[in-house]
Amino acid sequence: MTAGGEFTAALAALPGAGAARLGRLLTDDDAERAWQRVVASRVDSAVAPSSVRREWALAAAEVDPGSLRETLERVGVTATTWHDGAHPPRFACDIDPAPVAFRRGTLPDPSLPHVAVVGTRRASAIGREVARELGAELAARGVVVVSGLALGIDAAAHRGALLAAATPPVAVVGSGCDVPYPRANADLWHEVAERGAVISEAPLGARPEPWRFPARNRLIAALVDLVVVVESRPSGGSMLTVDEAVRRGVDVMAVPGSLRNGAAEGANRLLADGCAPVLGVDDVTTALGLDTCGAADRRHGPEATAGVDGPAAVVLDAVDDGPTSIDELATRSGLGAAEVFAVLAELELAGLVVHDGARVRRT
């Protein structure tokens, strides 16, 4: 844990201590000295109005920093301010900075390209598959996949990044780092924290209150070099992230969706407004200025089935880039449906395909 983390946690938990007030409080002081000023009622009027300063002094009298230090160690959370070398540089230098941050896990090298993959919580099956594929392929190419750990597109992108077992992902969340939300993603939350990082500006124990998510979305935009919208409705969290990206001059790209898919309406509108389309991971890596000639780009031909032979190679070669039905695979391969299912189980175990019992896609 960063030295003085307990004082950072204490400051962040003060009533009404938002990013702007904490920033003013921490302009010249580290967390410990700022906390001592709060306890001694020596906070300047430029930091907060008198009513807030009185409330802070009363609240501080009830806080034991030593107990907070033990809690941080127990839950495995690191607390930093912008005076600390471990603080995310992009949070400190942002146009709307986060002077305080909490994290579980280890942040990847900040010099690596960071891409946000965002979208609707009520995503289609295809949307989730696309997000998972993008997450996996970007991570395999050295890109840090950033998202908000929400249901739908966010979670799918993080699962893909974890599946690649390559570049660690980062989740920026809208609750305390010790309060997994949504609960359905608790296992994913812990896995991202174990293999990458979960980060928040919310103090320990903070509930996922609605106002925290727009603030969270600005941090996603601050952290990345590019935003990719997979599926989004015309309004909602992902569009707030787009707005924050535009404020920062961060490029936005979008995955085209069916006109009949309401979940893709927002993404399609972004394309109509001039955002570049994402038809595959190459479009993203090209926008980042990365080499796109690696073996991971190859979908078909001898490279696509290297190390796979016999019926498995025949079935894999029969899978289109899009979803392919079991009937189509049986027809193209000349194998019976039962044998196709058996081969698919081997291919899925090898991480080469995913299937839902009716359709198959390459990973």
C-alpha positions as CSV (number, residue, x, y, z in Angstrom):
1,M,0.0,0.0,0.0
2,T,1.2,3.5,-0.8
3,A,2.5,5.4,2.2
4,G,-0.2,7.6,3.6
5,G,-2.9,5.7,1.8
6,E,-5.0,5.8,5.0
7,F,-5.1,9.6,4.9
8,T,-6.1,9.5,1.3
9,A,-8.9,7.2,2.2
10,A,-10.0,9.4,5.1
11,L,-10.1,12.5,2.8
12,A,-12.1,10.8,0.1
13,A,-14.7,9.7,2.6
14,L,-15.4,13.2,3.9
15,P,-19.0,14.3,3.3
16,G,-19.2,16.4,0.1
17,A,-15.6,15.8,-0.8
18,G,-15.9,15.7,-4.6
19,A,-13.0,15.8,-7.0
20,A,-12.9,19.6,-7.3
21,R,-12.8,20.2,-3.5
22,L,-10.2,17.4,-3.0
23,G,-8.1,18.9,-5.8
24,R,-8.1,22.3,-4.1
25,L,-7.3,20.7,-0.7
26,L,-4.4,18.7,-2.2
27,T,-3.0,21.5,-4.4
28,D,0.0,22.1,-2.1
29,D,-0.3,19.4,0.6
30,D,0.1,15.6,0.5
31,A,-2.7,13.5,2.0
32,E,-1.3,13.4,5.5
33,R,-0.8,17.2,5.8
34,A,-4.2,17.9,4.2
35,W,-5.8,15.5,6.8
36,Q,-4.1,17.3,9.6
37,R,-5.5,20.6,8.4
38,V,-9.0,19.1,8.3
39,V,-8.7,17.7,11.8
40,A,-7.4,21.1,13.1
41,S,-10.2,23.0,11.3
42,R,-7.5,24.9,9.3
43,V,-8.9,24.4,5.8
44,D,-8.9,27.5,3.7
45,S,-12.2,29.1,2.6
46,A,-11.1,28.7,-1.0
47,V,-11.4,25.0,-0.6
48,A,-14.9,24.7,0.6
49,P,-17.7,26.9,2.2
50,S,-17.7,27.2,6.0
51,S,-20.7,24.8,6.4
52,V,-18.7,22.0,4.6
53,R,-15.5,22.7,6.5
54,R,-17.4,22.5,9.8
55,E,-18.9,19.2,8.7
56,W,-15.5,17.9,7.7
57,A,-14.0,18.7,11.1
58,L,-16.9,16.9,12.9
59,A,-16.5,13.9,10.6
60,A,-12.8,13.8,11.0
61,A,-13.0,13.6,14.7
62,E,-14.7,10.2,14.3
63,V,-12.1,8.7,12.0
64,D,-9.2,6.5,13.0
65,P,-6.6,6.5,10.1
66,G,-4.9,3.5,11.6
67,S,-8.1,1.5,11.2
68,L,-8.4,2.7,7.6
69,R,-4.9,1.5,7.0
70,E,-5.8,-2.0,8.3
71,T,-8.9,-2.0,6.1
72,L,-7.0,-1.1,3.0
73,E,-4.5,-3.9,3.6
74,R,-7.2,-6.4,4.3
75,V,-9.2,-5.7,1.1
76,G,-6.0,-5.3,-1.0
77,V,-6.7,-1.7,-2.1
78,T,-4.1,1.0,-2.8
79,A,-5.1,4.6,-2.3
80,T,-3.2,7.4,-4.0
81,T,-3.3,11.1,-4.7
82,W,-1.8,13.0,-7.6
83,H,1.3,13.6,-5.4
84,D,2.1,9.9,-5.5
85,G,4.2,8.3,-8.2
86,A,1.7,5.3,-8.3
87,H,-1.2,7.6,-9.2
88,P,-2.4,7.2,-12.8
89,P,-0.7,10.0,-14.7
90,R,-3.7,10.5,-17.0
91,F,-6.0,11.0,-14.0
92,A,-3.7,13.8,-12.6
93,C,-3.2,15.6,-15.9
94,D,-6.8,15.4,-17.2
95,I,-8.9,18.5,-18.0
96,D,-11.2,17.2,-15.2
97,P,-8.7,15.5,-13.0
98,A,-9.1,12.8,-10.3
99,P,-6.9,13.9,-7.4
100,V,-7.6,10.7,-5.5
101,A,-7.8,7.2,-6.8
102,F,-8.2,3.7,-5.3
103,R,-7.3,0.5,-7.1
104,R,-7.1,-3.2,-6.7
105,G,-4.4,-4.9,-8.7
106,T,-1.6,-3.5,-10.8
107,L,-2.0,-0.9,-13.5
108,P,-0.3,-1.8,-16.9
109,D,2.5,0.2,-18.3
110,P,1.0,3.6,-19.0
111,S,3.0,3.9,-22.2
112,L,1.0,1.0,-23.8
113,P,-2.0,2.0,-26.0
114,H,-5.3,2.0,-24.1
115,V,-8.6,1.4,-25.8
116,A,-12.1,1.7,-24.3
117,V,-14.6,-0.9,-25.6
118,V,-18.0,0.3,-24.4
119,G,-21.6,-0.2,-25.1
120,T,-25.1,-1.0,-23.9
121,R,-25.9,-3.2,-20.9
122,R,-28.7,-4.7,-22.9
123,A,-26.5,-6.0,-25.7
124,S,-27.4,-8.5,-28.4
125,A,-25.7,-11.9,-28.5
126,I,-23.8,-10.7,-31.6
127,G,-22.8,-7.5,-29.9
128,R,-21.4,-9.4,-26.9
129,E,-19.5,-11.8,-29.2
130,V,-18.0,-8.8,-31.2
131,A,-16.9,-7.1,-27.9
132,R,-15.3,-10.3,-26.6
133,E,-13.4,-10.8,-29.9
134,L,-12.2,-7.2,-29.9
135,G,-11.2,-7.5,-26.3
136,A,-9.2,-10.7,-26.9
137,E,-7.6,-9.6,-30.1
138,L,-6.6,-6.2,-28.8
139,A,-5.1,-7.6,-25.7
140,A,-3.2,-10.2,-27.8
141,R,-1.6,-7.2,-29.7
142,G,-0.4,-5.4,-26.6
143,V,-3.4,-3.0,-26.2
144,V,-4.8,-2.4,-22.7
145,V,-8.6,-2.9,-22.9
146,V,-10.5,-0.5,-20.7
147,S,-14.1,-0.6,-19.8
148,G,-16.5,-0.1,-16.9
149,L,-17.3,-3.7,-15.8
150,A,-21.0,-3.1,-16.6
151,L,-23.2,-5.9,-17.9
152,G,-23.3,-6.4,-21.6
153,I,-20.6,-5.0,-23.8
154,D,-18.3,-3.9,-21.0
155,A,-18.2,-7.3,-19.4
156,A,-17.8,-9.1,-22.7
157,A,-14.8,-7.0,-23.7
158,H,-13.1,-7.7,-20.4
159,R,-13.8,-11.4,-20.7
160,G,-12.2,-11.4,-24.1
161,A,-9.1,-9.5,-22.8
162,L,-8.8,-12.1,-20.0
163,L,-9.2,-15.0,-22.4
164,A,-6.2,-13.7,-24.4
165,A,-4.0,-14.0,-21.3
166,A,-1.8,-11.3,-22.7
167,T,-2.0,-7.5,-21.9
168,P,-3.8,-7.0,-18.6
169,P,-7.1,-5.1,-18.7
170,V,-8.3,-2.1,-16.6
171,A,-11.8,-1.6,-15.3
172,V,-12.9,1.9,-14.1
173,V,-15.8,1.5,-11.8
174,G,-18.5,3.6,-10.2
175,S,-18.4,2.2,-6.7
176,G,-15.8,1.5,-4.0
177,C,-13.1,-1.0,-5.1
178,D,-14.4,-3.2,-2.2
179,V,-18.0,-3.1,-3.5
180,P,-18.3,-5.2,-6.7
181,Y,-21.1,-4.0,-8.9
182,P,-23.2,-5.4,-10.6
183,R,-23.2,-8.4,-8.4
184,A,-23.6,-10.7,-11.4
185,N,-20.1,-9.6,-12.4
186,A,-18.5,-10.2,-9.1
187,D,-16.3,-13.1,-10.3
188,L,-15.2,-11.0,-13.4
189,W,-14.5,-8.1,-11.1
190,H,-12.1,-10.2,-9.0
191,E,-10.4,-11.7,-12.0
192,V,-9.8,-8.3,-13.6
193,A,-8.3,-7.1,-10.2
194,E,-6.1,-10.2,-10.0
195,R,-4.8,-10.1,-13.5
196,G,-5.0,-6.3,-14.2
197,A,-6.6,-3.5,-12.2
198,V,-9.9,-2.3,-11.0
199,I,-9.7,1.5,-10.3
200,S,-12.1,4.1,-8.9
201,E,-12.1,7.5,-7.4
202,A,-14.9,6.5,-5.0
203,P,-13.9,5.8,-1.4
204,L,-14.0,2.4,0.3
205,G,-17.5,1.2,0.9
206,A,-19.1,3.6,-1.6
207,R,-22.3,2.3,-3.1
208,P,-23.0,2.5,-6.8
209,E,-25.0,5.7,-6.7
210,P,-26.3,6.9,-10.1
211,W,-24.3,10.2,-10.0
212,R,-21.0,8.3,-9.7
213,F,-21.3,6.7,-13.2
214,P,-21.1,9.9,-15.4
215,A,-18.0,10.8,-13.2
216,R,-16.7,7.3,-13.9
217,N,-17.2,7.7,-17.6
218,R,-15.0,10.8,-17.7
219,L,-12.2,8.8,-16.2
220,I,-12.6,6.1,-18.9
221,A,-12.2,8.8,-21.5
222,A,-9.2,10.3,-19.7
223,L,-7.4,6.9,-19.5
224,V,-7.6,5.9,-23.2
225,D,-6.2,6.7,-26.6
226,L,-9.3,5.6,-28.5
227,V,-13.0,4.7,-27.7
228,V,-14.8,1.9,-29.6
229,V,-18.6,1.8,-29.3
230,V,-19.8,-1.8,-30.1
231,E,-23.5,-1.4,-29.5
232,S,-25.2,1.6,-27.9
233,R,-28.6,3.2,-27.8
234,P,-28.9,6.9,-28.7
235,S,-28.5,7.9,-25.0
236,G,-26.9,6.2,-22.0
237,G,-23.5,5.7,-20.3
238,S,-21.6,4.8,-23.5
239,M,-22.7,8.0,-25.2
240,L,-21.6,10.0,-22.1
241,T,-18.2,8.3,-22.5
242,V,-18.2,9.4,-26.2
243,D,-19.0,13.0,-25.1
244,E,-16.1,13.0,-22.6
245,A,-13.8,11.5,-25.3
246,V,-14.7,14.3,-27.7
247,R,-14.0,16.9,-25.0
248,R,-10.5,15.5,-24.7
249,G,-9.9,15.1,-28.4
250,V,-9.9,11.3,-28.1
251,D,-11.0,9.6,-31.3
252,V,-14.2,7.6,-31.4
253,M,-15.0,4.6,-33.6
254,A,-18.1,2.4,-33.8
255,V,-19.1,-1.1,-34.9
256,P,-21.9,-1.0,-37.5
257,G,-25.1,-2.8,-36.5
258,S,-28.3,-3.9,-38.1
259,L,-30.9,-1.2,-38.7
260,R,-33.4,-3.5,-37.0
261,N,-31.3,-3.7,-33.9
262,G,-32.3,-1.0,-31.5
263,A,-29.3,-1.6,-29.4
264,A,-27.1,-0.5,-32.3
265,E,-28.9,2.8,-33.1
266,G,-26.5,5.0,-31.2
267,A,-23.4,3.3,-32.8
268,N,-25.0,3.7,-36.2
269,R,-25.7,7.4,-35.6
270,L,-22.0,7.9,-34.7
271,L,-21.1,6.4,-38.0
272,A,-23.5,8.7,-39.8
273,D,-21.9,11.6,-37.9
274,G,-18.5,10.7,-39.3
275,C,-16.9,8.3,-36.8
276,A,-14.7,5.7,-38.4
277,P,-16.2,2.2,-38.6
278,V,-14.7,-0.9,-36.9
279,L,-15.1,-3.9,-39.1
280,G,-12.4,-5.8,-37.3
281,V,-9.5,-5.4,-35.0
282,D,-7.2,-4.2,-37.8
283,D,-9.3,-1.0,-38.0
284,V,-8.6,-0.3,-34.4
285,T,-4.9,-1.1,-34.5
286,T,-4.5,1.0,-37.7
287,A,-6.1,3.9,-36.0
288,L,-3.6,3.4,-33.1
289,G,-0.7,3.3,-35.6
290,L,0.2,-0.3,-34.7
291,D,1.6,-3.0,-37.0
292,T,-1.3,-5.1,-38.4
293,C,0.7,-7.8,-40.1
294,G,1.0,-10.2,-37.3
295,A,-0.1,-13.8,-37.3
296,A,-3.1,-13.0,-35.1
297,D,-4.7,-11.2,-38.1
298,R,-4.9,-14.3,-40.3
299,R,-8.3,-15.9,-40.4
300,H,-8.1,-18.4,-43.3
301,G,-5.6,-20.4,-45.2
302,P,-2.9,-22.7,-43.8
303,E,-2.0,-20.3,-40.9
304,A,-5.6,-20.4,-39.6
305,T,-5.5,-24.1,-39.1
306,A,-1.9,-24.5,-38.1
307,G,-1.6,-27.3,-35.5
308,V,-5.1,-28.5,-36.3
309,D,-5.6,-31.5,-38.6
310,G,-8.1,-34.2,-39.5
311,P,-11.8,-33.5,-39.0
312,A,-11.0,-30.6,-36.7
313,A,-9.2,-28.8,-39.5
314,V,-12.1,-29.5,-41.9
315,V,-14.7,-28.1,-39.5
316,L,-12.7,-25.1,-38.6
317,D,-12.2,-24.3,-42.2
318,A,-15.9,-24.4,-42.7
319,V,-16.6,-21.7,-40.1
320,D,-17.3,-18.3,-41.6
321,D,-16.1,-15.1,-40.1
322,G,-19.7,-14.6,-38.9
323,P,-22.0,-17.0,-37.0
324,T,-22.2,-20.3,-38.8
325,S,-25.0,-22.9,-38.1
326,I,-24.3,-26.5,-37.2
327,D,-26.3,-27.6,-40.3
328,E,-24.0,-25.5,-42.5
329,L,-20.9,-27.0,-40.9
330,A,-22.3,-30.5,-41.4
331,T,-23.0,-29.8,-45.1
332,R,-19.7,-28.2,-45.8
333,S,-17.6,-30.7,-43.9
334,G,-19.5,-33.8,-45.0
335,L,-19.6,-34.9,-41.3
336,G,-22.7,-35.9,-39.3
337,A,-24.1,-33.5,-36.8
338,A,-23.0,-35.6,-33.8
339,E,-19.4,-35.7,-35.1
340,V,-19.5,-31.9,-35.8
341,F,-20.6,-31.4,-32.2
342,A,-17.7,-33.6,-30.9
343,V,-15.2,-31.7,-33.0
344,L,-16.5,-28.4,-31.9
345,A,-16.0,-29.4,-28.3
346,E,-12.3,-29.9,-29.1
347,L,-12.0,-26.7,-31.0
348,E,-13.7,-24.7,-28.1
349,L,-11.4,-26.3,-25.6
350,A,-8.5,-25.2,-27.7
351,G,-9.9,-21.6,-27.7
352,L,-10.4,-21.6,-31.5
353,V,-14.2,-21.3,-31.6
354,V,-17.2,-20.3,-29.4
355,H,-20.6,-21.7,-29.9
356,D,-24.0,-21.6,-28.2
357,G,-25.3,-25.0,-29.4
358,A,-26.8,-23.6,-32.6
359,R,-24.2,-21.2,-34.1
360,V,-20.4,-21.1,-34.2
361,R,-18.0,-18.2,-34.4
362,R,-14.2,-18.2,-34.6
363,T,-12.5,-16.7,-31.6
